[in-house]
């Protein structure tokens, strides 16, 4: 698998100011001219001035927090292309048609969600609804991935089966891997939240994310192009000491408690979703990550 870590730049945002000016009637010609040339003093709304990925600084992990013998991290997030994995026809459909992206999420649930026999049909339906986040095992499908295969065939994507689709994405995790897939559903236009920096395990294992952007472009929310789909990240100079017990979620607040260690804005990196950059791959021990401070996505899939 190609590894263009370090070429994972999100495009720099351009400021899109919005302003209005009003001319008031004046009896004198001079006053009218001044009114026409007046500049509205109301503060202008601006898109957030996010730094491009390559411009975001690496956080120097204090030696007291570093894993013993940890080498310096040089690779953080890799972007992978849907077209490279599944061809241009698939990538075109994914980018051009929001309903296709939603249908992919729906078909995955049909193929991989296993109803809980101890729950009612209504409860299982609620658990598997598109508005709910779903946790499944991607190693096996009780339908043989038939729903995904049928969806792709209906769109003229005849060389990609459901099994190939899921296994190719999961295979980017390398070995060892858990075989878990979470569809993390996100409300579009969610309000801004504070980052909650963490690692899922702290292990030297790869996590794969496939983004499902919202139907409306991120620019409509005042965000730079493609921002708000993937998790945000802090690049770590060295791996952190593993949590206890091993494999448990590592919360940055617990690691850095009672220490004057601050993750300020200059360390916040925001991988951007774009054509040829629909998938991100990262080693859990090399970054801290958090849900976007402003999410603008239908969902994101996380393979481990």
Secondary structure, 3 states (H helix, E strand, C coil): CCCCCCCCCCCCCCCCCECCCCCCCCCCHHHHHHHHHCCCCCCCECCCCCCCHHHCCCECCCHHHECCCCCCCCCCEEEECHHHHHCHHHHHHHHHCHHHHHHHHHHHHHHHCCCCCCCCHHHHHHHCCCCCCEEEECCCCCCCCHHHHHHHHHCCCCCCCHHHHHHHHHHCCCCCCCCEEEEEECCCCCCCCCCCCEECCCCCCEEEEEEEECCCCHHHHCCCCCCCCCCEEEEECCCECCCCCCCCCEEHHHHCCCCCCCCCHHHCEECCCECCECEEEEEHHHEEEECCCCCCEEEEEEEC
